[in-house]
């Protein structure tokens, strides 16, 4: 027979579930945010620089995404394998980021249709993912990163495509990398 929980016990249980989700999400020390923040920032800055110096194929720098994806999936698999308990919140966060990834892939497939304005759209999708993650784990710094990415998307739509790479690189550093390092330093469960 199930025991009735008091209000205090219910609140303690909910608080523990949220804290567990924070630890699971940040259990890799914000590794995914740091990995993708660095890779996408480097690719954006690289594309911008190569284009400015007149290199014929500035988009070659984006091939860095392939090994990053392999590392990301491997690390995600390792973390999932080690997880003792899966909370509902961590499952929702995983589904949000899978949806963001699928949205980015679809958008990249239709780059000619959208006039190669992919950077602001990627920033919108990443901003939604960061905001949602921050809201679910109740970390305002992560939510702020999402907001910053959304603002950068608006700015990006007002700029020529070449300048969007610079804005996106800066946005990834401020809106993705910094929250990743924040999680690494403040939310990780210390042993």
N, C-alpha and C positions, 0 to 999 in steps of 0.2 A: 504494500500500500504506500502511495506517495505521501510525503510529508508536506503540509502547507507551509509556505515560507512567509515569514513576517516581512513587513515593508523594509526593514533594515537588512534582512537576509537577501531579499530580492535585489535591493540596491547594491549590496556587496557582490552578489553574483554577476549582475550586469557590469559593474565596474571592473571585476576581474576578467570578464570576457573581452571588454574593450582593451584592457591592459595587455591581455594575451595576444589580441590581434595586433596591437602596436609592436609587441616584441617579435611576433612572427613576421610582420611586414618589415620591421627594421632589423630583424634577426640577422640579416646578411649585412647589417650596417649601412643600409641604403645602397648596397652594391649595384643593383640594377640602375638606380638613378645616376649614380656616379659613372658607371660604365657608359650608359647611353648619353649622359650629359657630355662626357669627354669626347666620345666618338662623333656625335652629331655636331658639337661645337667645332671640333677640328675639321670635319668635313665642310661645314659652312664657311669657316675662315679660310680653309684651303681653296675651296671653289672660288670664293671672292678674290683671293690673292692671285690665283692662277689666271682667272679671267682678266684681272687688272694688268698683269704683265703680258697678256696676249697669248697665253698658252692655248693651243687649238682645242684641247680636250680637257677643260677644267673639271668636268664631271667625273673623270677617272678617280678622283680622290674618294668618291662615294663607294668604291669597291671595299673600303675599310669596314663597311657595314656588314659584309658577309662573315668575316671572322668574328666580329663582335656578336653577331646573331648566334653563332655556334657557341661562343663562350657564355652568352646570356642563357641559352637553353640548357646548356650543361650545368651551369650554376643553379638555375631554377630547379632542375631535376634533382640535384644534390640536396638542395634545401628542402624540397618536398619529401624526399626520401627520409631525411632526418627528422622531419616534423613529427612530434609525438601526437599532437592533437590539431585537427583542422577546425578553426572557428568559422562561423557563418560569415563574419566580417572579412576574414582573409580570403574566403572563397569568392565573395562579392568583388573584392579588390582584384583578384586574379581574372575574373570574368570581365571587369571593366577594362583592364589592360589588354586582354585578348581582343576585345571589341575595338579598342583604340588601334591596335596593330592591324586588324583586318581593315579598318577604315583607312589607314594610311596606305596599305597595299592597294586597295581599290582606287584611291585617289591617285596614286603613282601610275597605275595602269591607264588612267585617263588624263595624264598631264597635258597632252596636246589639246584636248577638249577644253580644259580649264585655262588654257593660255599660259601654261607653265607658272601659274601662281600657286604652286604647291606649298611653298614655305609658310604662308599665312594659314593655310588649311591644316598643315601638320601642327603648327603652333596651337591652333584651336583644339585639335584632337588631344594633343599632349596636355594642354591647359585643362581640359575637361577631366582627363585622367588624374592629373596632379590635384586639382581641386577636390575631386571625389575621394581620392586616397586620403588627403588631409582631413576632409570632413569625417570620413569613416574612422580614422585612427585618432581623431581629435588633436591634430597637430597643426596649429595655425600657420606655422612657418611653411609647411608643405602646401597648405591651402593658398598662402600668399604667393608661392611659386606658380601655382596654377593661374592665379589672377594676373601675375606679371606676364605669363605666356599669352594670355588672352589679349592683354593690352598691346603686346608686341605684334600680335596678329593684325590688329587694327592698324597699327603703324605700318606694318609690312604691306598691307593692301594699298596704301597711299604712296608707295615708293616704286621705282622701277625694279624689275626682277633682279638685276645685278646687285642692287643695294639690299635686297631682301636677305641675301646670304649673310651679310654683315649683321643685320638686325637679328636674324635667327641665331647666329652664333652667340651674340651677346645675351639674347634671351635664354638660350640653353644654359649658359654659365650661371646667370642670375636666378632663373626659374626652375632649373633642374639640378644642376651641380650643387649649388649652395644648400637646397633642401636635402639632398643626398648626404652631404657632409654633416648637416645638422642632425639627421637621423643617426648617422654613424657616431657622433659625439654625445648625443643626448638621450636617445630612446633605446639604445641597444641594451639588452640584458647583460649585465656584467657578471662574470663567474668569479 
